[in-house]
Amino acid sequence: MEPGRIAMSKPLLAGVPALLFASAALAQLAGDTRPVMVILAHPDDELPMAPALSALARAEADVRLVYATSGDAGPGVSQLEPGAELAAAREDEARCSAKALGLGAPMMLGYGDGKLADEARGTPDGDGLIARLVSEIAAADPETIITWGPDGGYGHADHRLVSAFTSQLVEAMPASERPALLYFGIRADRQAPVAELANWAKTDPALLSVRIGYDKTDLAAAAAATQCHATQFDAASRAMLAPVFDQAIWQGAVDFRPAFASGGGSAD
């Protein structure tokens, strides 16, 4: 997520249209006996998909958050200097957010914030992030992996790289072992009501075939999770982020794009 203050550039939508609760997708993911891994770059990256994670947790899915970095280079609105103290604060925020969403404690891999490009030449049998992801995916044996799409949300390099590394590993797996891989996406027919969301990438709705519905309990959990990230957003922004996404972006369901159109691991 991009930290700072969120300022309204136009009013929120007058009303939320009839909610589409994607019960089939939710039931399928929640019914899997193997985990759902959510592989992200930084603490707070879970917020754009927060109500879906809450809905999965309430449906008794085993959702596991994994962060490649601790966000040690992103002070946001805090007065903290980049480094260990900031990393510790953001790890605490990640744990707070996970608890608010009904999830277990997240896994923090501890790679350098803003330095994931240094891991791009890594190999599955090396000692860097790619090898660590191989190990963690093998240990978890997930049914589904959720991550950023190739766009990284709004182009953030670390987001793009986490997506690329995860995709590289999953697509190399044999079909019989390959988990479904889902990319978070924002429908191209949704209008951003705040300037800060205007540069987020959009996806053709026809590609966003997995929709995880949520209700007011999940929306409240998403709002509570947002409140955890005090280093990244001021109080006013934390209060409005979930309502803005609810009314303008999610509108009752969080959208995901299956990475693979067919074959083992397809979410279609």
Secondary structure, DSSP 8 states (H G I E B T S, - for coil): ---B---BSS---SS-------HHHHHHHHH-SS-EEEEESSTTTTGGGHHHHHHHHHTT--EEEEEEE--TT--TTS---TTHHHHHHHHHHHHHHHHHTT----EEEEE-TT-GGGGTT--TTSSSHHHHHHHHHHHH--SEEEE--TTHHHH-HHHHHHHHHHHHHHHTS-TTT--EEEEEE-BTT---SBGGGTTS--B-GGG--EEEE--HHHHHHHHHHHHH-TTTB-HHHHHHHHHHIIIIIITTEEEEEES-SSSTT---
